[in-house]
Amino acid sequence: MKTRRHAKILEIINNHPVETQEELQALLGEEGYRVTQATVSRDIKELRLIKTPGQGGGYRYTTAKGGNEPISAKFHSIFAGSVVRVQYAQNIVVVHCLPGMAQAACAAMDSLHWDQVIGTLAGDDTFICVVTSERAAEDLVLELKKMLGAGER
């Protein structure tokens, strides 16, 4: 449950300008995660979220960019627990997930800000990554398959 909640938090902060813990708690509630403010506070600390200036003068929660090992560890956990198969065609990587987990896995991947990934799009059980070239797609698939262990599940 905690891994799914962490993935949902990453998805929420990537899609909404969340300024406060209370706002994050409310958005989690709308997604079916009934949590206390103390739990949200712990999640923010564990995910190493930071507040950065947002549009309009306020602040918003974001992930730390570049070389942040704890975020990377969360991505690996979410990815390994969600993804079923990874493949590519030309410069598009297709990631097949367990039902309902594609958006969380995609948000976790987005939080890493991979240079070769131009953009992502998630559905319910599949997400795609548009990358810079077919070679970049092949490299990304190989890297993602390593995270799954011994090949595809």
N, C-alpha and C positions, 0 to 999 in steps of 0.2 A: 504493500500500500504506500509506503514511504517513497519508493522509487517512482511509482506512478504520480504521486503528489509532486515530487520534485520536477518530474518531466512536465507536469501541468503548469507549475510555477514558471518554468523557463518559457513555455509556450505563451503564457499570459503576459509576461513582461516583454516578450518579443512583439506581441500584437497590441498591447495597451500601454499608455504612459502612466504606470502605477507610481504614485507619489508617496503613499503611506502603507504601513503594515495593515491598517484597518481596511484600506481599499483592496489590498491583495487578499485579505481574509474574505471580504465580500465577494470578490470575483471567484475565488476558490469555491465559496458556498454556492454560487450560481452554477458551477460545474459539478456539484454534488459532493464536494469535499468539505465536510463540517469540521472545522478546526478552531482551536483557541488562538488567541493572540500570541500566547507563549510558544505554541507550535510554529506559527508563522515566523516568529522571531528566530527560533532555532533553525528553521529551514533556510532563512535568509543567511544566517551565519554559515551553515554547512555548505550552501551553494556559493558562498563568497560573493554575494550580490553587493553591488556598490550603488550609491546614488550619484548620478551625473546630471549636469544642467539639462533641462528639457526646453522645449519650445514654450514661449510665453513666460519665461522667468522662473518657473518652478523647477523641481528636481524629480527624477524618475529612477526607479531601480533598473540596473543593467548588469550584465555579466562583465567581469573583468576581462579585458582583451589581452591576448598574447601570453603564452607560456604559463598559464595558470593550471597547475597540476590537479588541484581538487575539482575544477570544472571538467577537466579532461577525464578524471576518474568517474565522475557522475555520468558523463556521456557514455563511457564504456559500459557502465552498469545498465543504463537505460537501453542502449543499443543492443547489448547482448541479450537482455531480457525481452526484447520486443521484435527483433528482426528474424525472419524466417529464411529469406533468400535475397541475394543481391546479383544483379546482372546489368549489362549496358548494351546500348545500340548507338553507334556513332558517338556523339558527345552528350548523351543522356544516360544517367545512371538511374535504374529502377530498383527501389528497395521495397520488398514485400515484407509486411509485418503481421503480427497477430491482430485479429479484429479489434478495432478501436485504439490501436497503439501508434498508428502512422504519424499522427500530428505530434504526439509527444516525442517520438524518436526524431522526427524532422526538426522540431524546436531545439532538441538537445544538440543535433548536428549543427544547426544554425548558430548556436551559441559559441561554437568553436571558431567561426569566421575563417573557414578554409579558403585560401587564396584562389585555388582553381575552381571553386564553386561560384558560379555567377548568380544562381538563384535556385530556390526549391519550391515545390508545391506538394501539399499533402492532402490525401483523402482519408478514408477510414482505415484501410488496411494496406495502403501503398503510398509511397511518396517518390517523387522524382527530383533529381539534382541535375540542373543544366550546368555543364562544365565547359572549360575553355577549349578543349579539343578531344578527339577520340583517344589520343594517348593519355590525356589527363583522366578520362573516364576509365580507361583500363587500369591505370595506377590506383585510382580511388577504389575501384571494385576490389583489387588485390588487397589493399589496406583494410577495407571494411570486412572482407572475408577472413583476414587474419584475426580480427576482433571477435569473429564468431567461433573461432577455434579451428578445428580440422575441417575446413571447407563449409559448404552449405549444410543447413540442418534439414 
